[in-house]
Structures are given as structure tokens and as C-alpha cells.
Amino acid sequence: MRAPARIAVMPAYNEAPTIEGVLDDLYPRIDHLVVVDDGSADETPSIVDRWAAGRPNVSVIHFPENRGLSAALRAGWEAVRGMLAQGEIADDDVAFSIDADGQHEPAALDGMIDHLVATGAACVIGRRDLGYHTSYKKLGNAAMTWIGRLSGGQHFEDIESGYRVFRIGPLLEAQEFYRGYKYSETVEVAVILSRLGYRVENSYPIAIPVARTRTRLYDAAVDAVCMPLAWYRLACWKDMTRAARGRLALLAPVVVVSLAAAALLMMAVKSIYLGDDSAQSYAHVWYLQRALYTFHEWPWHISQLAGGQAVMFPYGIIPWLPDALLYPLFGDWVVTASMVLGVVLLVVGALHWQPRLRNPLLTAIFLLNPLLWNGITQFQLTTMWAFAFFFFGAGQLTRGRRGRAILLFALAIGAHPMMGLGALGLLVAWEWVRDRRAPRPLLISALASAAIASPAIVLFVSVPLLRSASHVVVALAFADNFRRFSVPLLALALPAASQWIFRRQGRIVGVAAAATVGVLVWLPPSGLWQTTQPRFAGYLAAHPVEAGATYRVLTSNNHEDGMYQFMQAGANLSGEFFTEAEHHAHWEGAASYACFLSRSNVTHVVVSSGYEGSYRSSELETLSALSKAGQATQEYSGPDAIAFRVQPAANACG
């Protein structure tokens, strides 16, 4: 086995008193030398040129002005890359940098190179004896090393040490991903090598012959910032061709994730978030906790909705049950918190399942799904949890943990049977088409999870709406929900098409961002800035809820906290919180409307201010017609609502 060739890179800036002695000591120990004069203002350039004259395998690079250590080292490593391209050296040869001021003792490099060869590491970073440092400097070095551990994912002991030897192949690969500013090249390369999966040794002890440091607090701050930035840059660019590695791939994820985090934070501070589908969750959780803690009973139905026929869990046993158990501690906010947590788990689950989706640009495009944000801002809580469980289940299945996968798939179905089963069906179809054969392990897992979650499926199909609404209404509702499957579809498609996406990243990010903004403008996420308020305070003060009465309460979808407030006041509502069950209709005439009221046993109709404008409904006009016929009496008119007591004829549907 041949001994590796040794290539040294020496950056120099105003080192006239020491550089020649260091060069004389170093030269017999190496095979190639690159000296980079970093714009020195003293005699260093002339000393180096004179010394290098006539010596083979020595090259000198002069900067016209000082650019800093990182720039000097980059120039040196690029010269090493040129030697490799010309066949002068090999990937397994050793390269290192050495200071020109005598702080790095050339003899110490022998032991480090021997350690590199013996351990098979890609890099050895000397662990300095810092006894010469003050306590302040030692604390700073420990802080930098701790940041390096977090950024590099490896246990460094002295990441800022300038004593380093590298195998050339891994070193030059790392050069593609670091930028370097001031002194940051040292720590950036260590972080990048670790994140590339190379072994970096940082335990080899080194004595320091010259107790000197030029680093300042500013330089330490630069290193502290550059280490996590190096990790982030590598994460963004690692899977891309060099041509695709641009600023957009770095900036787009930061912008998208920041905006997403800001939106979730705005949601998280709401005690009750006002969304099209939010009141359903708040009301069900409130009713469940009341049944458990006040009446000590398990409710299969909700007595205050749809004449007591409403199912307690049309879906959502997770997260509604945990939310109800925590309700006494956190109140309604626990539902809001579970929504934010569900979205976070959805994203984490997708990354768990699809490691290639962890590329920050792909993550950003996944988050730029306008239908995902439509679901979040509409507060489709159970859908978020269903997809989160599905993603984690799919991730476990790919790791061969079928038992865990089946349990997680069952939880996905329990959270929302349609979403959980639909996501499983989508995955089965995807795998079947891709492999052109039935994915038996996946099919078996899907069937087993469906069997475990069968009670949730039975409850889902027992919802009164499925029996009372027309087939057309039910079919349209189901069709509308299919848009939500864009979330698992993107989790499947983005990794598969990653290289195609990287080549067209500008257009794809632009289209996705425009589509997301367009959907949010068309359907504004008003819940992010609106707050819950007493919707019917005037009416309830004048007409407290009557025992045994049934109320039809009409509000816009994102103001259904008013319906929830009626429930908390003890009212029985004629319908449920499903939009299809609320009958926001333009009534053909008083007769059909009276029949509807009679079938639902409605005794009071309360119409919020602005409702008619939101839905272009004829409800108030029809109520006036019933009033003229003696079948309704206006009992309240105020700034919050107009209300009628109704008593349709006994044969209204006859």
C-alpha cells in the first residue's frame, strides 16, 4: 500500500518575519505546496517568490488585495483540484492547510496523517491543548464547538482548530457547498463533510507551539452563523446538479417556511379559530368533555344536534377525544392547538415517509399547495390528522415495520375514514402502476388497518346527512373532498420528479406561489385576523333558550361560533355543522319551507345579520310569508339578528 502524497496549502498575510523559516521546515515533508499571498502589504510576496524560485512542485498565488482566510484557502483548494484533474495527485492523497506564522508545527502533521490513514477517516481535525487560552476564549471555543455539533450532526471536540488533514476527494466535494467568509472556511468544511456522511476525527491531541490568535468576537459570530448556513446550503443543493444550484433554491424555502410558520402562529393565538369547518370541532369537543366530566357518560350521539340523531364521531375520534380530555385545562384553545399540531405532524410525517422530500426546495413546493392551505385556513382538523397518521404509517411500512404501519393507518382512518381510506387507496394505486403488480404487503396492511378501524367507518356512514340529503348533494360533497388528496399525491410525486423540478424550479415555484395566493385571495383566510365574539348576545338576553325548543340558527360558515354559542346556552339545533345539512337554500315558496321546518321540528328561526347577503337566501322573505299565513311570529329584531317563532301547519308536508 503506497503512502499518500502530501499537498500543503499555505495562506499568508503580512507574515514576512516567519514565513521563510516555516517554508524551510515544511518543504522536506511534502510533495506539493501551494502558497496563497492574501494581498500582503509587507515583504511577504517577494520573500515567497524568491523562496519558490527553482523549487519543483511549488506554486504561488497572489491576491491584489486582502480577501480573508476563507478566500485564500478556497483559491488553494481550487489549485489542488487542478492538480487532480491533470493526474498529478489522486483522490486518496492528503491535503492540509498550514499557517505561515509558525503556530502550526509541521512535525505534528506526520502524526495526524498517520492517524488519518489508520482510521480510514476523510478528515482529521487536531484537538488543541487550549491551556494557553483565557477562560473567556475557552468558553467561546466550547460554544462554537457546540454549534458545530448541532450543525454537523457529529460530536466535535474542537471544531475551530486549524490543524486539519483531508483526503482530497472528500475535501473537493465539500468545496462545492461552502462559501466561506473571514475565518469560517475551517468550521464550514467540517460541518459539510459530516453532513455528506464522511467520517471526521476530532480527537487527535495537538500541542500549540505559538500561543497566538487573531480571531475577534466578530469572527466568532461569523462562524456561529456560517455553520448552520453551511448545513442549510448543503441540504438545499446536495441533490441538485451544479447548474441548478442558485439563490432561488436557498431563498424560496426560507420565505415559504417563514410565512407558513407565521400563519400557524396567528392561528395558534386564537382561542377559537373562525373557519368554514372549525365550529364542528369546537362543538363536538365541548359536548364530549361535558358528557365525560359533568354527566360521566359516553355519548354515541349528540342530543343537541339534529334532534339527537347526530353522531358523536362522524370522524375525528383522534384528535377530538384527546382534546376533550384536556379541555378542562385549556378550554376551547386545545382544539386550536391540536389543529396547529396536526399541520406540523403532517409536514414532519411527509418528511419521515419521503426522505427526498427533505430537500428544502421540495419541502417549500409541498407547502405551496393551495389546496393544503385552503384546508388549513378552513380548519379541516381531522383531515390534517388523518394525513399525518397516514404519512407516518407509510414511513413505517417502507422501513419494514408492518405492525406499526397498520396501527398508524388505522388511526388515519379513525381520524377521518374518507381521507384515511382514500390516501391508502391512492398509495396502492401509485405502487401498482409503478411496479405493474399488486403491492401485496401494502394491500394486506391496508385491509388490516381498515378492519381495526371498522367501528369508525360504521359511524362515518351512519351520519344522518347521508340518509336525509339527496344523492346529488352527497355526491357533490364527496367530489369536493377529493381535492384534499392533492396533499398525499404531492408527497408521492415531488420526490419522483425531483430532478425535473430542479431544472424548472423558477417556473414551478412561481406558479405554485401564484396559485396559493390566488386561492387565498378568492377564499380569504379571515380567521387569521378575525376573533370570535358573541354573535347573538342581544337575542339570547331578550329570549333565553327554551327547554325542549329546536332552533334553526343561520350564520355564514366562518361565523358558526354563533351556533356553538347557542349549544353552550343549552339550545337544541335542528341540524348539524355540515354545510350540506344547514340548507343554505333559496326557497321556492312558503309551502316547501314550512314542510322543511315541520320535518325538522323547528320552533325558532334565528337569522344573523348579513346572512342573507352572504348566501342570497330568501329565508327572511319566506318567513314573512309564513308570518302572514299565521304560521310564524317575529319575536326579535336587533343589530345581531332577526328571529321568528314558527309553528308550521300540522299538514305542512301533506
VEXBALO-704502 format. One record per residue (C-alpha): residue number from 1; x, y, z. Coordinates in steps of 0.05 Angstrom, whole numbers, plus 32768, in hexadecimal, padded with zeros to 4 digits. Layout:
   i   c1   c2   c3
 NUM    X    Y    Z
...
% end
This chain:
   i   c1   c2   c3
   1 8000 8000 8000
   2 801F 8042 7FEA
   3 8026 807C 8019
   4 7FF8 80B5 8005
   5 8016 80F2 7FE5
   6 8015 8131 8010
   7 7FFC 8173 7FF4
   8 8000 81B1 8020
   9 7FDB 81F3 8017
  10 7FF9 822F 803C
  11 7FD1 8270 803F
  12 7FFC 82AB 8052
  13 7FED 82F3 8065
  14 8025 8320 807E
  15 8050 82E6 8096
  16 8095 8300 8082
  17 80B7 82F2 80C5
  18 80A5 82A8 80C7
  19 8090 828D 8084
  20 80D3 8279 8068
  21 80E6 8250 80A5
  22 80A3 822D 80A3
  23 80AB 821D 8059
  24 80F1 8201 8064
  25 80D7 81D4 809B
  26 809A 81BE 8074
  27 80B6 81B1 802F
  28 80DC 8170 803C
  29 809D 8151 8059
  30 806E 815B 801E
  31 8066 814A 7FD4
  32 8041 8189 7FBC
  33 803A 81CF 7FD8
  34 800B 8208 7FC7
  35 8019 824B 7FE8
  36 7FE1 827F 7FE4
  37 7FF8 82C6 7FF2
  38 7FB8 82E8 800B
  39 7FC9 832F 7FF5
  40 8002 8339 8027
  41 801A 8380 8031
  42 8060 836D 804B
  43 8099 8345 802B
  44 8074 8303 802C
  45 8068 8301 7FDF
  46 80B0 830C 7FCD
  47 80C9 82DB 8002
  48 809A 82A5 7FE9
  49 80AC 82B0 7F9F
  50 80F6 82AE 7FAE
  51 80F0 826F 7FD9
  52 80C4 824A 7FA6
  53 80F2 8258 7F6B
  54 8112 8218 7F53
  55 80EC 81EA 7F82
  56 80C2 81B6 7F5E
  57 8079 81A9 7F70
  58 8070 81EE 7F8F
  59 803E 8221 7F76
  60 802F 8267 7F8E
  61 7FEE 828D 7F88
  62 7FEC 82D8 7F95
  63 7FAC 82FF 7FA7
  64 7FAE 8349 7F94
  65 7F8B 8359 7FD5
  66 7F7B 8337 8017
  67 7F3E 8309 8010
  68 7F41 82E3 8051
  69 7F55 829D 8066
  70 7F19 8279 8047
  71 7F25 8297 8002
  72 7F6F 8286 8006
  73 7F60 823E 8019
  74 7F2C 8238 7FE2
  75 7F60 824E 7FAF
  76 7F90 821B 7FCA
  77 7F5E 81E3 7FC8
  78 7F4C 81F5 7F81
  79 7F95 81EF 7F6E
  80 7F94 81A9 7F8E
  81 7F57 8199 7F63
  82 7F7F 81AC 7F26
  83 7FB7 817C 7F3A
  84 7F85 8145 7F42
  85 7F66 8153 7EFE
  86 7FAC 8150 7EDE
  87 7FBA 810D 7EFF
  88 7FF3 8127 7F2B
  89 7FD0 810F 7F6A
  90 7F99 80DE 7F7D
  91 7F58 80E1 7FA5
  92 7F78 80BA 7FDF
  93 7FB3 80E9 7FE6
  94 7FB5 8119 8021
  95 7FAD 8164 8021
  96 7FB2 8194 805A
  97 7FB9 81DE 8069
  98 7FEF 81FB 8095
  99 7FFA 8240 80B1
 100 8036 8269 809D
 101 8041 8286 80E2
 102 805E 8248 8103
 103 8021 8238 812C
 104 8017 81F7 8107
 105 8052 81CA 8113
 106 8061 81A2 80D3
 107 807B 8166 80FB
 108 8036 815E 811B
 109 8018 8150 80D7
 110 803D 810E 80D2
 111 8016 80F1 810B
 112 7FD4 810D 80F1
 113 7FDF 80EE 80AD
 114 7FF1 80AB 80CC
 115 7FB0 80B0 80F5
 116 7F89 80C0 80B5
 117 7FA4 8083 8092
 118 7F9B 8055 80CE
 119 7F53 8069 80DC
 120 7F3C 806E 8094
 121 7F1E 80B2 80A3
 122 7F12 80E7 806E
 123 7F2C 811E 809B
 124 7F54 8124 80DC
 125 7F4C 8165 8103
 126 7F7F 816D 813A
 127 7F64 8177 8180
 128 7F8E 81AF 819B
 129 7FA9 81B5 81E1
 130 7F87 81F7 81F3
 131 7FAD 8202 8233
 132 7FCA 8242 8217
 133 7F85 8260 820D
 134 7F60 828B 823F
 135 7F1F 8271 825E
 136 7EF9 82A1 8231
 137 7F19 8283 81F3
 138 7F0E 823C 820B
 139 7EC4 824B 8216
 140 7EBF 8268 81D0
 141 7EE0 822B 81B2
 142 7EB1 81FD 81D8
 143 7E75 8225 81BE
 144 7E8E 8221 8176
 145 7E99 81D6 817D
 146 7E53 81CD 8199
 147 7E36 81F2 815D
 148 7E61 81C7 8130
 149 7E45 8188 814F
 150 7DFE 819F 8142
 151 7E0D 81B5 80FB
 152 7E38 817A 80E8
 153 7E13 8143 810D
 154 7E55 8129 812A
 155 7E79 812D 816C
 156 7EB0 815F 8160
 157 7EE1 8171 8197
 158 7F06 81AD 8179
 159 7EE6 81BF 8137
 160 7F0B 8202 8130
 161 7F4F 81E1 8130
 162 7F79 81F4 80F3
 163 7F9F 81B3 80F7
 164 7F7D 8189 80C1
 165 7F8F 8154 8090
 166 7F60 813C 8059
 167 7F59 8106 8025
 168 7F56 812E 7FE5
 169 7F16 810F 7FC8
 170 7EE8 811F 8002
 171 7F09 8164 800B
 172 7EFC 8178 7FC4
 173 7EB5 815E 7FC8
 174 7EAA 818A 8005
 175 7EC4 81C6 7FDF
 176 7E86 81C5 7FB3
 177 7E5A 81D8 7FEE
 178 7E7F 8209 8019
 179 7E88 8253 800D
 180 7EB5 826A 8045
 181 7EBA 82B0 8063
 182 7EF4 82C8 808D
 183 7F0A 828B 80B5
 184 7ECC 8261 80AB
 185 7EEA 8230 8078
 186 7F06 8206 80B1
 187 7EC4 81F9 80D3
 188 7E9A 81F7 8093
 189 7EC3 81C0 8074
 190 7EBF 8196 80B4
 191 7E73 819D 80B5
 192 7E6B 818D 806B
 193 7E98 8150 806D
 194 7E70 8135 80A8
 195 7E2D 8142 8086
 196 7E47 8121 8046
 197 7E4F 80E2 806F
 198 7E9B 80E2 8074
 199 7EC0 80CF 80B4
 200 7EE0 810B 80D5
 201 7F11 80FD 810E
 202 7F19 8134 8142
 203 7F3A 8110 817C
 204 7F84 8111 8167
 205 7FA9 813C 819B
 206 7FD5 8175 8184
 207 8004 81A2 81AB
 208 8007 81EC 8197
 209 804E 8206 8190
 210 8039 824F 8185
 211 8003 826B 81B3
 212 7FE3 829E 8184
 213 7F9F 82AC 8167
 214 7F85 82E1 8138
 215 7F3C 82CF 813F
 216 7F0D 8302 815C
 217 7EC6 82FF 8178
 218 7EAE 8314 8133
 219 7ED1 82D8 8113
 220 7EB1 82A9 8146
 221 7E6D 82C6 8135
 222 7E7B 82BA 80EB
 223 7E8D 8272 80F9
 224 7E4F 8268 8124
 225 7E23 827F 80EB
 226 7E4A 825D 80B3
 227 7E47 8217 80D1
 228 7DFB 820E 80CE
 229 7DFB 8233 808B
 230 7E2D 8200 8070
 231 7DFF 81C7 8086
 232 7DC3 81EB 8067
 233 7DE8 81F9 8025
 234 7DFC 81B0 8020
 235 7DB5 8199 802E
 236 7D9B 81C6 7FF7
 237 7DD0 81B6 7FC2
 238 7DE7 816F 7FD0
 239 7DB5 814C 7FA2
 240 7DBB 8180 7F6A
 241 7DE9 8185 7F2F
 242 7E19 81BF 7F32
 243 7DF0 81E4 7EFE
 244 7DB3 81E3 7F2A
 245 7DD6 81FD 7F69
 246 7DBE 8244 7F6B
 247 7DA4 8277 7F9D
 248 7D5C 8264 7F91
 249 7D68 821F 7FAF
 250 7D84 8241 7FED
 251 7D53 827A 7FF5
 252 7D10 825B 7FE1
 253 7D0F 8229 801B
 254 7D1F 825F 804E
 255 7CE7 828C 8035
 256 7CB3 8255 802F
 257 7CC3 8234 8072
 258 7CC4 8279 8095
 259 7C80 828B 8078
 260 7C64 8247 808B
 261 7C7E 824D 80D1
 262 7C62 8293 80D7
 263 7C1D 827B 80C1
 264 7C1E 8242 80F3
 265 7C34 8271 8129
 266 7BFA 82A0 8118
 267 7BCB 8264 811C
 268 7BEA 824C 815E
 269 7BDA 828B 8184
 270 7B8F 8284 8176
 271 7B65 8267 81AE
 272 7B32 8255 8177
 273 7B49 8258 812F
 274 7B13 826E 80FF
 275 7B14 8242 80C2
 276 7AE0 8221 8096
 277 7AE8 81DE 80B9
 278 7B01 81F3 80FE
 279 7AC0 81F7 8126
 280 7AB4 81AC 8119
 281 7AF3 819A 8141
 282 7AE9 81CD 8179
 283 7AA1 81B7 8184
 284 7AAF 816D 8183
 285 7AEA 8173 81B2
 286 7AC2 819F 81E2
 287 7A87 816F 81E2
 288 7AB4 8132 81EC
 289 7ADA 8150 8227
 290 7A98 8165 8246
 291 7A7C 811F 8240
 292 7ABC 8100 825D
 293 7ACA 8130 8296
 294 7A84 814A 82A8
 295 7A55 8110 8299
 296 7A89 80D8 829D
 297 7A6E 80B6 825F
 298 7A88 80A1 821A
 299 7A5E 80C3 81E4
 300 7A53 809F 81A3
 301 7A25 80D7 818B
 302 7A20 8122 8197
 303 79DC 8131 81B5
 304 79E1 817B 81A2
 305 79EB 8170 8158
 306 79BA 8156 8123
 307 7986 8140 8154
 308 79B8 8116 817A
 309 79C9 80ED 813C
 310 7A0D 810E 812F
 311 7A47 80DD 8138
 312 7A7A 80F0 816C
 313 7AB2 80D7 8140
 314 7AA1 80DE 80F6
 315 7AED 80DF 80F4
 316 7B22 80FD 8121
 317 7B27 80CD 815C
 318 7B6F 80E5 8156
 319 7B79 811E 8166
 320 7B35 812D 8184
 321 7B3A 80FB 81BE
 322 7B7F 8113 81D5
 323 7B67 815B 81CD
 324 7B2A 814D 81F9
 325 7B55 812D 822F
 326 7B81 816B 8230
 327 7B48 819D 822A
 328 7B43 81AC 8275
 329 7B8B 81C4 8274
 330 7B8B 81EC 8234
 331 7B43 81FA 8221
 332 7B32 8204 81D7
 333 7B7A 8215 81C8
 334 7B8D 81CC 81CB
 335 7B68 81C2 818A
 336 7B8F 81FA 8169
 337 7BD0 81DD 8184
 338 7BBF 8199 8168
 339 7BB4 81B7 8123
 340 7BF8 81D8 8124
 341 7C17 8198 813F
 342 7BF4 816F 8109
 343 7C10 819B 80D1
 344 7C57 8196 80EF
 345 7C50 814A 80F5
 346 7C37 8146 80AD
 347 7C75 8168 8093
 348 7CA4 8141 80C1
 349 7C80 8100 80AD
 350 7C89 810F 8063
 351 7CD4 811A 806E
 352 7CD8 80DA 8098
 353 7CB8 80B3 8060
 354 7CDD 80D3 8025
 355 7D25 80E4 8038
 356 7D30 8104 7FF3
 357 7CF8 8135 8005
 358 7D27 8151 803B
 359 7D4A 8179 8005
 360 7D35 81C0 801C
 361 7D1D 81D4 7FD6
 362 7CF1 8196 7FD0
 363 7CD7 81A4 8016
 364 7CC6 81EB 8001
 365 7CA1 81D3 7FC3
 366 7C7B 81A0 7FED
 367 7C66 81D9 801B
 368 7C53 8205 7FE0
 369 7C18 81D8 7FD1
 370 7BDC 8208 7FCF
 371 7BAC 81CF 7FE1
 372 7BD5 81BF 801F
 373 7BCF 8207 8037
 374 7B85 8209 8024
 375 7B7D 81CD 8053
 376 7BA6 81ED 808A
 377 7B82 8230 8088
 378 7B3F 820E 8084
 379 7B54 81E7 80C2
 380 7B4E 81A0 80A6
 381 7B6A 8186 80E7
 382 7B5B 813C 80DF
 383 7B76 813B 8098
 384 7BB9 8156 80B1
 385 7BBD 8120 80E5
 386 7BA7 80E9 80B5
 387 7BDE 80FC 8083
 388 7C11 8102 80BB
 389 7C03 80BC 80D4
 390 7C03 80A2 808C
 391 7C47 80C1 807E
 392 7C66 80A3 80BD
 393 7C46 8060 80AD
 394 7C62 8060 8066
 395 7CA6 8072 8082
 396 7CA4 8038 80B2
 397 7C8E 8008 807B
 398 7CC9 801C 804F
 399 7CF6 800C 808B
 400 7CD9 7FC6 8091
 401 7CB2 7FD4 80D1
 402 7C6F 7FB9 80BA
 403 7C4F 7FB5 80FF
 404 7C5B 7FFF 810D
 405 7C45 8011 80C7
 406 7C02 7FEC 80D0
 407 7BF5 8010 8112
 408 7C05 8054 80F4
 409 7BDA 8047 80B7
 410 7BA1 8033 80E5
 411 7BAA 8075 810B
 412 7BA8 809A 80C8
 413 7B65 8079 80B8
 414 7B4C 8088 80FE
 415 7B5E 80D1 80F6
 416 7B37 80D6 80B4
 417 7B20 8095 8092
 418 7B19 80B4 804D
 419 7B5D 80D6 8050
 420 7B81 809B 806F
 421 7B64 8067 8040
 422 7B6B 8096 8004
 423 7BB5 80A2 8013
 424 7BC1 8057 801A
 425 7B9D 804B 7FD8
 426 7BC7 8080 7FB6
 427 7C07 8060 7FD0
 428 7BF1 801B 7FBA
 429 7BE1 8035 7F74
 430 7C23 805A 7F70
 431 7C4C 801D 7F83
 432 7C23 7FF0 7F55
 433 7C2E 801D 7F19
 434 7C78 8028 7F29
 435 7C89 7FDE 7F33
 436 7C54 7FC2 7F05
 437 7C40 7F8F 7F39
 438 7C14 7F8F 7F77
 439 7C3A 7FAA 7FB4
 440 7C27 7F6F 7FE1
 441 7C47 7F87 8023
 442 7C25 7FCA 801B
 443 7BE2 7FAB 8009
 444 7BE5 7F7D 8045
 445 7BF7 7FB7 8073
 446 7BBF 7FE2 8056
 447 7B8B 7FAA 8060
 448 7BA3 7F9C 80A6
 449 7BA0 7FE6 80BA
 450 7B5A 7FED 809B
 451 7B43 7FB1 80C5
 452 7B5F 7FCF 8105
 453 7B3F 8013 80F5
 454 7AFD 7FF4 80DE
 455 7AD5 8013 8118
 456 7AEB 8058 8100
 457 7AD6 8046 80BA
 458 7A91 802F 80D3
 459 7A88 8071 80F9
 460 7A9C 8099 80BB
 461 7A67 8079 808F
 462 7A34 8081 80C7
 463 7A33 80CC 80C2
 464 79EA 80E2 80B9
 465 79FE 8110 8080
 466 7A0E 80D3 8054
 467 79C6 80BC 805D
 468 79A1 80FE 805B
 469 79C6 8124 8024
 470 79BB 8117 7FDA
 471 79EB 80E9 7FB6
 472 7A02 8124 7F8C
 473 7A14 814E 7FCA
 474 7A3A 8113 7FE9
 475 7A5E 8104 7FA8
 476 7A73 814D 7FA0
 477 7A8C 814F 7FE8
 478 7AB6 8111 7FDD
 479 7AD1 812D 7F9B
 480 7AE3 816E 7FBD
 481 7B0B 8149 7FF1
 482 7B36 8127 7FBC
 483 7B5E 8167 7FB3
 484 7B7D 8159 7FF7
 485 7BA1 811C 7FDB
 486 7BD1 814C 7FB8
 487 7BF7 814B 7FFB
 488 7C0C 8101 7FFA
 489 7C11 8104 7FAE
 490 7C45 813A 7FB1
 491 7C6B 8113 7FE7
 492 7C6F 80DB 7FB4
 493 7C7D 8103 7F76
 494 7CB0 8137 7F8C
 495 7CE8 8106 7F9E
 496 7CDB 80DE 7F5F
 497 7CE1 811C 7F33
 498 7D16 8140 7F5C
 499 7D4B 8148 7F25
 500 7D16 8160 7EF3
 501 7CFF 8192 7F28
 502 7D45 81AA 7F38
 503 7D51 81BB 7EEF
 504 7D11 81E4 7EED
 505 7D10 81FD 7F34
 506 7D04 8246 7F24
 507 7CC5 823A 7EFB
 508 7CAA 8205 7F2B
 509 7CB4 822F 7F69
 510 7C95 826B 7F45
 511 7C58 8245 7F2F
 512 7C4E 8223 7F72
 513 7C55 8265 7F97
 514 7C25 8289 7F68
 515 7BF2 8250 7F6F
 516 7BF7 8252 7FBB
 517 7BEF 829D 7FBE
 518 7BB6 8299 7F8C
 519 7B8F 8266 7FB6
 520 7B9A 828D 7FF6
 521 7B82 82CD 7FD4
 522 7B45 82A9 7FB8
 523 7B37 8288 7FFB
 524 7B56 82B7 802E
 525 7B71 8297 806E
 526 7B4B 82C9 8098
 527 7B52 829E 80D6
 528 7B9B 82B3 80DA
 529 7B87 82FA 80EB
 530 7B3F 82F5 8103
 531 7B2D 82E1 814A
 532 7AF2 82BE 8168
 533 7ABC 82EA 8186
 534 7A75 82E3 81A3
 535 7A4C 82DB 8163
 536 7A07 82DC 8182
 537 7A11 82FE 81C5
 538 79D5 832C 81BB
 539 79A5 82F5 81A7
 540 79BB 82C5 81DF
 541 79B5 82FD 8213
 542 796E 830C 81FC
 543 795A 82C4 81EF
 544 7980 8291 8219
 545 7982 824B 81FC
 546 7941 8225 8205
 547 7945 81DE 821F
 548 792B 81AD 81EB
 549 792C 81E1 81B3
 550 7952 81D5 8172
 551 7979 820E 8152
 552 798C 8219 810A
 553 79C8 8248 8110
 554 79E2 8267 80CF
 555 7A27 8286 80CA
 556 7A5E 8288 8095
 557 7A8C 824C 8097
 558 7AC6 8270 80B7
 559 7A98 828D 80ED
 560 7A7C 824B 8105
 561 7A97 825A 814A
 562 7A52 8279 8152
 563 7A32 8234 814B
 564 7A65 8219 817C
 565 7A51 8250 81AD
 566 7A08 823B 81A7
 567 7A1D 81F4 81BA
 568 7A44 820D 81F6
 569 7A06 8234 820B
 570 79E0 81F2 820B
 571 79BC 81F6 81C8
 572 79AB 81BB 819C
 573 79BD 81C9 8153
 574 7994 81AE 811A
 575 79CF 8199 80F1
 576 7A1A 818A 80F4
 577 7A57 81B2 80E2
 578 7A5F 8192 809E
 579 7A52 81C7 8069
 580 7A26 8196 8043
 581 79FB 818C 8082
 582 79EF 81D7 808D
 583 79C5 81E0 804E
 584 79DE 8224 8038
 585 79A9 8224 8003
 586 7980 8254 7FD9
 587 793B 823A 7FEB
 588 7909 8232 7FB3
 589 78CF 8246 7FDE
 590 78B0 8247 8023
 591 7892 8201 801C
 592 78D4 81DD 8010
 593 78F5 8206 8047
 594 78BD 81F7 8079
 595 78C4 81AD 8068
 596 790F 81B0 8076
 597 7903 81D2 80B9
 598 78CE 81A0 80CC
 599 78FA 8163 80BC
 600 7933 8181 80E6
 601 7904 8193 8120
 602 791E 81DB 811D
 603 78FE 820B 814E
 604 792C 8247 8147
 605 7952 8262 810B
 606 798A 8293 811B
 607 79AB 82B5 80E0
 608 79EC 82DB 80EC
 609 79F6 8320 80CF
 610 7A16 831C 808B
 611 7A03 82D3 8080
 612 79D4 82E2 8046
 613 7A0A 830A 8023
 614 7A3C 82D2 802C
 615 7A11 829C 800D
 616 79DD 82C3 7FE5
 617 79AA 829C 800B
 618 795F 82A8 800C
 619 7958 8291 8054
 620 7940 82D3 8071
 621 7910 82DE 8037
 622 78F3 8299 8040
 623 78ED 82A2 808B
 624 78C6 82E2 807F
 625 7897 82BA 8052
 626 788E 8287 8089
 627 7880 82BF 80BA
 628 7848 82DA 808D
 629 782C 8293 808B
 630 782B 8291 80D7
 631 7862 825B 80DB
 632 789A 8288 80F4
 633 78A2 82C4 8123
 634 78DD 82F3 8123
 635 78F7 82F2 816A
 636 7937 831B 8164
 637 7959 834E 8137
 638 799B 836B 814A
 639 79E0 837B 8130
 640 79F7 8333 813B
 641 79BC 830C 811E
 642 7973 8307 8109
 643 794E 82CE 8129
 644 790A 82AC 811F
 645 78E2 827B 8149
 646 78C5 824A 8117
 647 788C 8219 811A
 648 7880 81FA 80D6
 649 783D 81DB 80C7
 650 7837 8193 80DD
 651 782E 817D 8095
 652 7865 81AA 807A
 653 7883 816E 8054
 654 7840 8152 8040
% end
